Amino acid sequence: MKLEDAKMQFVQAWGSFGSSWGVPRSLAQIHALLLATEKGLSTEEVMQQTKLSRGNVNINLRELVNWKLAQKQHKLGERKDFF
């Protein structure tokens, strides 16, 4: 099994756990993706890897930041936010 496949299985499993705990599945999937990724991800990268809409990703990233489970990072020369 490739590392990328294992990472996506973790994201799917964490999403299932989250929904059984009363947390929206997409929020839990985004959280798992951020946990399993070494570098910060932009909104577009999260959208691409989770196959979720921009609105869904934006709302859930904002919620993760509010819960202090994710941090917004700024990179020099970039206009995007990274999480």
Secondary structure as GFF3:
##gff-version 3
##sequence-region A 1 83
A	DSSP	alpha_helix	3	20	.	.	.	ID=ss1
A	DSSP	alpha_helix	25	35	.	.	.	ID=ss2
A	DSSP	alpha_helix	43	50	.	.	.	ID=ss3
A	DSSP	alpha_helix	54	66	.	.	.	ID=ss4
A	DSSP	beta_strand	73	74	.	.	.	ID=ss5
A	DSSP	beta_strand	81	82	.	.	.	ID=ss6
###
